[in-house]
């Protein structure tokens, strides 16, 4: 292939990829399968590898990451990224409106109300239509340059497709992690025996500061933009700025609304108090801004905040209910988790019946007892948690909860590793939920991806005695499978074909699927890249393992113990 032919194909591929990306992220539709889209990316990566001089900084291949950043350079903001003053009361919103009236005597004005998304504030600098730099808020005057990581976020344009008259402008937005991604990462961390992420906001903040941008890409962060700065851009109102950003291909949340007066603002706040719980990402309030840019400039700033904007914060939803019992669940790694069984109570639009108590330390810290009236809150507005006990309603004859000392599933005596909060069942080979949990993890789409083998089928095969380990998956036969209810010729063939196809998965997926404690997806990839095959990894000792970059002593000990 000549250089000219390569350049032509690269341009065609970039055009197609950008088109399908825009369809998916801006119009929420898809005309091709994920596989077809990945083939375009794969072909583009191949061509850029063969012709590196044709690779552009705004190529879609930059989305997959790969840049290693040892230190994040501090950059001074051209326009300071000031915080907003916060309030939780309707009265203070009215006070804000009255202050605006006094500072704009006799003038008519209107507001823009936007949802306040719970993420990481970002400033994006574009020069000649291309993303030049992405900087975090920092202290408001200076922030960290995270450009390599921002390039992996698929709804941040690397290049503006529309003709932009202004050669330089700055876009403000919020980088976030959706609830689905957050819960999936925590599920994987829990299965790997790693500490869980606290909430999506902290997870997003930690992700954008990761050194390896390929890991950032896998975290599937998103970004909503809400501000446009620059001279002579051609917008007189904030609403016009938002419309420009939408026209240029930026991801703008459709939830904003223009409000003519304080009553419309309060109606907007009330409307979203419950509706926001249905959104795929976290929100914690409403931002209210004077719409006219000229009026914003005349209103100016205090030493800390703009006088033309304020943030209304929603109070966390909470309720009180009775703790009926504490049950215990055994996970794939053997960790035993206490679960609060609650008198059903309505909270933030859903009925809450259960809440995790995490571990023995948390039970002791809360001093929670059976029969107590407990306060329930939705952490991050989604996950129910017990925040305290109403001691004024505690019955006199209650006793402190004693954490169980035997596995509730197999009866084995529980153990606790020094320095860890969790108790574990050591019966790895015979404890039913551990066995089934390991198999469920092994077939997961991020591991061996055997989607025809679900949880109910695993349970049925386990009861029959056909599945006692992940190795037994590859010993399943047509005769065995047809002994299950509802399995006929087609479903049996689909399962066997799915198992056969899983043998083509790369080593890192197999390694992740084995469920070695502390070996999540990223660690599995590092190990697979270093050792190349399972035999080399099995033969590796502690010293060889800790010599691998980012593999610490705890991971090395776990791998040695596993094999």
C-alpha atoms as one frame of an Amber mdcrd trajectory, in Angstrom:
protein
   0.000   0.000   0.000   1.341   3.438  -0.923   1.414   6.397   1.445  -1.277
   8.133  -0.617  -3.554   5.074  -0.483  -3.025   4.805   3.269  -3.825   8.479
   3.784  -7.036   8.160   1.782  -8.181   5.092   3.743  -7.248   6.725   7.064
  -9.373   9.763   6.215 -12.297   7.534   5.236 -12.002   5.490   8.435 -11.811
   8.611  10.622 -14.909   9.976   8.901 -16.854   6.759   9.497 -15.736   6.386
  13.119 -16.575  10.006  13.973 -19.963   9.622  12.278 -20.872   6.485  14.249
 -19.490   7.984  17.475 -21.698  11.056  16.996 -24.728   8.852  16.309 -24.113
   6.801  19.444 -23.153   9.509  21.953 -25.193  12.469  20.716 -28.234  10.895
  19.043 -28.326   7.642  21.087 -28.656   5.416  18.021 -26.423   2.845  16.368
 -26.391   1.742  12.735 -23.683  -0.908  13.100 -22.696  -3.569  15.645 -19.962
  -3.071  18.251 -17.911  -5.669  16.386 -18.084  -3.712  13.101 -17.149  -0.499
  14.906 -14.191  -2.213  16.608 -13.028  -3.496  13.211 -12.833   0.099  11.924
 -10.761   1.088  14.977  -8.525  -1.954  14.570  -7.889  -1.172  10.882  -7.119
   2.471  11.678  -4.680   1.458  14.428  -2.959  -0.900  11.994  -2.575   1.794
   9.311  -1.283   4.371  11.818   1.266   1.845  13.038   2.507   1.219   9.501
   2.445   4.946   8.588   3.163   6.793  11.880   3.669  10.109  10.065  -0.042
  10.046   9.131  -1.255   9.787  12.741  -3.039  12.920  13.971  -3.494  13.965
  17.629  -7.270  14.092  17.035  -7.452  10.588  15.552 -10.196   8.395  17.094
  -7.473   5.915  18.040  -6.438   8.347  20.790  -9.604   7.234  22.587  -8.059
   3.857  23.510  -5.246   5.498  25.473  -1.770   4.143  25.975   0.056   7.277
  27.106   1.900   6.965  30.426   2.032  10.206  32.423   4.506  10.134  35.315
   3.651  13.643  36.520   0.766  15.998  35.737   1.957  19.470  34.797   0.310
  22.364  36.648  -1.330  24.892  34.316  -2.694  28.347  35.152  -6.267  28.953
  34.022  -6.794  31.834  31.625 -10.251  32.287  33.165 -10.381  31.317  36.882
 -12.585  28.292  37.683 -14.375  29.675  40.725 -16.737  27.648  42.872 -20.386
  28.575  43.348 -21.986  29.572  46.639 -24.249  26.750  47.846 -27.612  26.764
  49.551 -30.115  24.165  50.718 -33.019  26.555  51.295 -35.733  28.126  49.158
 -35.407  31.321  51.210 -31.768  31.812  50.158 -32.719  31.289  46.496 -35.240
  34.120  46.923 -32.520  36.241  48.582 -30.248  35.598  45.585 -33.023  36.719
  43.212 -33.558  39.896  45.238 -29.816  40.697  45.165 -29.788  40.356  41.384
 -32.777  42.751  41.147 -30.997  45.333  43.310 -27.791  45.108  41.264 -29.715
  45.372  37.969 -32.229  48.106  38.897 -35.072  48.469  36.425 -33.648  45.842
  34.048 -35.477  42.731  32.909 -33.504  39.499  33.167 -33.984  35.739  33.049
 -32.233  32.655  34.348 -30.918  29.348  33.049 -31.333  26.382  35.392 -29.092
  23.326  34.933 -28.652  20.083  36.843 -25.494  20.030  38.947 -23.787  16.779
  38.018 -21.601  15.063  40.577 -18.227  14.740  38.890 -14.932  16.487  38.179
 -14.873  20.020  36.757 -12.764  20.311  33.584 -11.584  23.091  31.295 -11.063
  22.200  27.618  -8.997  24.536  25.435  -9.563  24.391  21.659  -7.302  26.091
  19.135  -8.283  26.098  15.447 -11.026  23.595  16.258  -8.725  20.983  17.845
  -8.492  19.964  21.503  -5.175  21.375  22.715  -5.380  20.974  26.476  -7.633
  19.640  29.251  -7.092  20.975  32.776  -8.761  20.118  36.102 -10.204  22.836
  38.362  -7.413  22.482  40.939  -7.534  25.460  43.296  -9.506  27.507  40.751
  -6.425  29.418  39.587  -4.236  26.471  38.608  -5.077  22.880  37.717  -3.463
  19.699  36.397  -3.009  19.013  32.691  -4.825  15.707  32.045  -5.051  16.010
  28.249  -3.935  12.435  27.502  -6.661  11.055  29.768  -9.357  13.453  28.512
  -8.717  12.305  24.940  -9.985   8.834  25.899 -13.444  10.189  26.842 -15.527
   9.518  23.764 -17.963  12.404  24.029 -15.226  15.028  24.308 -14.597  16.112
  20.683 -10.961  15.914  19.625 -11.770  18.086  16.614 -14.776  20.294  15.921
 -16.425  19.102  12.725 -18.387  22.322  12.134 -16.665  25.451  10.821 -15.586
  27.528  13.831 -14.908  31.211  13.233 -13.122  31.712  16.548  -9.588  30.326
  16.483  -9.405  29.854  20.268 -12.075  29.148  22.874 -12.479  27.356  26.178
 -15.216  24.889  27.153 -16.170  24.114  30.742 -17.751  20.830  31.749 -18.052
  17.985  34.211 -16.394  14.592  33.785 -18.504  11.864  35.368 -18.800   8.127
  35.854 -22.248   6.589  35.280 -23.877   4.392  37.896 -23.727   1.362  35.592
 -19.965   1.692  35.092 -19.397   2.414  38.798 -21.372  -0.656  39.900 -19.610
  -2.857  37.324 -16.154  -1.730  38.514 -17.111  -2.353  42.138 -18.452  -5.793
  41.253 -15.113  -6.646  39.671 -13.178  -5.183  42.614 -15.271  -7.147  45.077
 -14.645 -10.357  43.154 -10.912  -9.612  43.045 -10.867  -8.966  46.789  -9.907
  -5.321  46.247 -11.251  -2.318  48.238 -14.432  -0.891  46.679 -14.751   2.583
  45.201 -16.631   4.917  47.545 -18.859   6.708  45.020 -18.900   7.688  41.318
 -17.610  11.204  41.988 -14.494   9.968  43.810 -14.076   7.230  41.198 -14.134
   9.784  38.360 -11.699  12.040  40.220  -9.263   9.175  40.798  -9.599   7.942
  37.225  -8.725  11.243  35.513  -5.462  11.322  37.517  -4.353   7.795  36.571
  -0.933   7.546  34.948  -1.953   5.004  32.294  -4.486   6.475  29.868  -5.430
   3.013  28.540  -6.856   2.220  32.000  -8.760   5.524  31.902 -10.254   4.526
  28.537 -11.618   1.293  30.004 -13.348   3.217  32.807 -15.788   4.666  30.204
 -16.023   8.153  31.671 -18.448  10.669  30.196 -18.540  14.458  30.026 -21.334
  17.026  29.986 -20.342  20.570  29.010 -22.094  23.692  30.256 -19.898  26.711
  29.579 -18.193  28.537  26.687 -15.514  31.199  27.202 -13.547  33.342  24.795
 -13.552  36.718  23.134 -15.879  37.615  20.238 -17.388  34.134  20.082 -20.765
  35.412  18.992 -23.056  34.664  21.913 -24.931  37.180  24.037 -26.572  34.730
  26.434 -25.687  31.523  28.206 -28.492  29.819  26.276 -26.875  30.837  22.970
 -23.533  29.474  24.224 -25.153  26.117  24.979 -26.747  26.013  21.541 -23.351
  26.740  19.944 -21.758  23.910  21.912 -24.499  21.518  20.779 -24.004  22.654
  17.174 -20.260  21.996  17.430 -20.855  18.411  18.598 -20.357  18.744  22.359
 -22.362  16.653  24.813 -24.843  19.020  26.470 -27.371  17.650  28.934 -30.909
  18.268  27.602 -32.152  18.882  31.151 -31.525  22.667  31.279 -34.377  25.179
  31.179 -34.780  28.938  30.789 -36.731  30.427  33.695 -38.264  33.904  33.646
 -38.662  34.393  37.402 -38.134  32.935  40.872 -41.366  30.926  40.764 -40.246
  29.075  37.625 -36.872  28.371  39.282 -38.532  26.866  42.350 -40.829  24.778
  40.143 -37.769  23.433  38.281 -36.059  22.547  41.576 -39.163  20.739  42.822
 -39.636  18.895  39.503 -36.141  17.404  39.561 -36.128  16.465  43.252 -37.432
  12.989  42.340 -36.801  12.845  38.569 -33.035  13.048  39.037 -33.055   9.613
  40.679 -33.911   8.126  37.275 -30.818   9.591  35.590 -27.866   7.298  34.751
 -25.418   9.473  36.701 -25.236  11.228  40.040 -26.592  14.736  40.641 -26.626
  16.741  43.822 -28.412  19.960  42.950 -29.372  22.716  40.530 -27.180  25.542
  39.195 -29.004  28.844  38.604 -27.358  31.429  36.310 -28.344  34.828  34.996
 -28.746  34.174  31.268 -27.454  37.425  29.735 -23.623  37.534  29.434 -23.442
  41.337  29.654 -25.469  41.282  32.845 -23.199  38.539  34.230 -20.181  40.769
  33.607 -21.799  43.750  35.344 -22.876  41.629  38.311 -19.261  40.473  38.667
 -17.785  38.455  41.508 -17.207  38.480  45.231 -13.748  37.400  46.438 -14.858
  33.765  46.097 -18.047  33.421  44.029 -19.816  34.885  40.981 -22.745  37.145
  41.917 -24.693  35.960  38.871 -24.929  32.274  39.829 -25.797  30.065  42.792
 -26.072  26.322  43.413 -29.069  24.792  45.170 -28.118  21.494  46.853 -30.655
  18.763  47.530 -30.606  17.224  50.971 -29.889  13.495  51.015 -33.013  11.373
  51.054 -33.403   9.535  54.341 -35.938   7.483  56.243 -36.251   5.555  59.477
 -37.308   1.921  59.725 -36.898  -1.215  61.857 -33.964  -3.612  61.600 -35.662
  -7.017  61.587 -32.605  -9.219  61.217 -29.011  -9.524  59.994 -28.228 -12.226
  57.454 -24.858 -13.203  56.005 -23.822 -13.688  52.376 -20.757 -15.590  51.169
 -19.049 -14.214  48.077 -16.848 -15.813  45.447 -13.661 -15.030  47.391 -15.171
 -16.439  50.607 -15.726 -12.987  52.137 -18.741 -12.977  54.456 -20.880  -9.832
  54.196 -23.559  -8.958  56.790 -26.843  -7.698  55.304 -29.458  -5.689  57.191
 -32.971  -7.070  56.656 -35.274  -4.064  57.039 -38.942  -3.345  57.465 -39.756
  -2.157  53.911 -39.638   1.639  53.624 -40.091   4.029  50.691 -36.947   6.066
  49.996 -36.244   8.297  46.966 -38.840   6.563  44.832 -37.943   2.953  45.625
 -38.856   0.490  48.380 -35.795  -0.413  50.462 -35.811  -3.826  52.148 -32.092
  -4.545  52.582 -28.854  -2.655  53.125 -25.240  -3.821  53.342 -23.534  -3.567
  56.729 -20.153  -4.203  55.042 -18.277  -6.013  57.827 -17.985  -6.704  61.553
 -16.229  -3.385  62.172 -19.179  -1.451  60.720 -21.664  -3.333  62.924 -19.527
  -2.490  65.954 -19.109   1.154  64.914 -22.861   1.663  64.490 -23.661  -0.503
  67.544 -26.714  -1.620  65.577 -28.961  -4.245  67.190 -31.882  -6.402  66.065
 -35.124  -4.484  66.655 -33.473  -1.049  66.483 -35.058   1.828  64.605 -32.325
   2.761  62.120 -31.743   5.738  59.831 -31.486   4.802  56.149 -29.924   7.022
  53.526 -29.146   6.490  49.871 -25.413   6.923  49.506 -24.879   8.971  46.357
 -28.687   8.932  46.101 -28.659   5.293  44.907 -27.189   2.739  47.314 -29.064
   2.235  50.621 -26.963   2.379  53.768 -27.573   2.565  57.515 -26.207   5.853
  58.852 -27.207   5.561  62.500 -29.512   4.259  65.208 -32.357   6.092  66.972
 -31.238   5.285  70.532 -34.331   6.968  71.999 -36.437   4.093  70.619 -34.083
   1.234  71.540 -35.701  -1.585  73.518 -34.162  -2.282  76.934 -33.361  -5.978
  76.470 -31.406  -5.793  73.202 -27.892  -7.206  73.007 -24.917  -6.211  70.827
 -24.662  -8.236  67.603 -22.023 -10.957  67.634 -20.598 -11.626  64.201 -20.959
 -15.285  63.214 -17.895 -17.518  63.586 -18.935 -20.255  61.124 -19.786 -20.087
  57.431 -23.591 -19.895  57.017 -23.355 -22.084  53.884 -20.917 -24.889  54.718
 -20.236 -24.552  58.457 -16.472 -24.018  58.151 -14.864 -21.889  60.881 -14.304
 -18.365  59.614 -10.844 -16.767  59.507  -9.699 -13.156  59.477  -6.399 -11.966
  58.041  -4.525  -9.456  60.182  -5.078  -5.920  58.915  -8.288  -6.779  57.029
 -11.861  -6.011  58.046 -13.581  -8.982  56.396 -14.064 -12.511  57.741 -13.557
 -15.337  55.238 -14.710 -18.904  54.775 -11.520 -20.924  54.051 -13.438 -23.855
  52.504 -12.509 -22.900  48.937 -13.128 -26.313  47.375 -16.473 -27.266  48.932
 -18.385 -24.102  49.917 -21.287 -23.902  47.369 -21.555 -20.086  46.909 -17.784
 -19.847  46.451 -17.784 -22.568  43.796 -20.779 -21.138  41.925 -19.476 -17.582
  42.338 -16.132 -18.494  40.763 -17.886 -20.106  37.813 -20.186 -17.090  37.364
 -17.123 -14.832  37.402 -15.297 -17.059  34.915 -18.099 -16.867  32.323 -18.575
 -13.078  32.697 -18.370 -10.998  29.511 -15.094  -9.385  30.666 -13.610 -12.834
  31.235 -14.437 -15.890  29.075 -17.740 -14.403  27.850 -19.917 -17.547  27.803
 -23.262 -15.755  27.704 -25.253 -18.952  27.071 -24.278 -20.219  30.531 -26.260
 -18.152  33.058 -26.636 -18.171  36.827 -29.681 -20.481  36.849 -28.018 -22.968
  34.496 -24.879 -22.991  36.648 -27.023 -23.662  39.712 -28.830 -26.529  37.979
 -25.566 -28.098  36.755 -24.075 -27.729  40.239 -27.044 -29.499  41.852 -26.666
 -32.333  39.311 -22.994 -32.657  40.263 -21.774 -31.684  36.784 -20.055 -28.423
  37.820 -17.611 -28.325  40.718 -14.997 -25.992  39.208 -14.391 -23.857  36.116
 -12.533 -26.798  34.562 -15.767 -28.806  34.611 -17.294 -26.362  32.121 -15.107
 -27.951  29.446 -16.216 -31.464  30.462 -19.895 -30.750  29.775 -21.457 -32.981
  27.135 -24.724 -32.990  25.230 -25.878 -35.913  27.368 -25.274 -34.024  30.626
 -26.818 -30.747  29.457 -30.022 -32.378  28.185 -30.709 -33.654  31.690 -31.583
 -30.067  32.662 -35.133 -28.734  32.435 -35.971 -26.766  29.263 -32.737 -27.745
  27.484 -33.551 -29.062  24.013 -31.413 -29.476  20.876 -31.027 -25.756  20.042
 -30.294 -24.494  23.563 -27.861 -27.371  24.147 -26.041 -26.649  20.889 -25.844
 -22.915  21.733 -24.285 -23.678  25.114 -21.706 -26.081  23.689 -20.821 -23.616
  20.917 -20.437 -20.823  23.474 -18.078 -22.967  25.541 -16.046 -23.859  22.423
 -15.805 -20.194  21.394 -14.490 -19.223  24.842 -11.304 -21.207  24.140 -10.284
 -18.451  21.725 -10.230 -15.750  24.424  -6.807 -14.142  25.051  -4.673 -15.104
  28.052  -5.465 -11.963  30.069  -9.197 -12.774  29.994  -8.570 -16.331  31.149
  -6.331 -15.032  33.928  -8.947 -12.510  35.075 -11.603 -15.222  34.853  -9.718
 -17.538  37.216 -10.709 -15.168  40.016  -7.379 -14.986  41.813  -7.773 -12.646
  44.752  -6.508  -9.095  44.041  -6.157  -9.901  40.311  -8.626  -7.616  38.556
  -8.670  -6.780  34.847  -5.766  -4.329  34.939  -3.507  -6.601  37.012  -4.400
  -9.551  34.746  -3.311  -7.560  31.693   0.008  -6.596  33.319   0.720 -10.218
  34.254  -0.321 -11.589  30.861   1.882  -9.060  29.077   4.875 -10.025  31.234
   4.550 -13.831  31.498   2.846 -14.516  28.129   1.299 -17.882  29.168  -0.171
 -19.716  32.145   2.763 -22.123  32.538   5.273 -19.304  33.009   2.987 -17.626
  35.554   2.427 -20.849  37.497   6.183 -21.390  37.792   6.888 -17.807  38.889
   7.961 -17.330  42.484   7.339 -14.382  44.785  10.493 -12.487  43.724   9.702
 -12.882  40.005   6.166 -11.617  40.556   7.051  -8.478  42.542   9.596  -7.640
  39.828   6.664  -7.010  37.464   5.737  -3.283  37.380   2.768  -2.457  39.667
   2.628  -5.963  41.196   2.991  -5.640  44.962   3.671  -8.172  47.684   0.012
  -8.827  48.535  -0.823  -9.666  44.893   2.295 -11.834  44.546   1.458 -13.817
  47.703  -2.106 -14.361  46.462  -0.925 -15.673  43.074   1.609 -18.055  44.647
  -1.035 -19.339  47.081  -3.579 -19.812  44.277  -1.326 -21.975  42.114
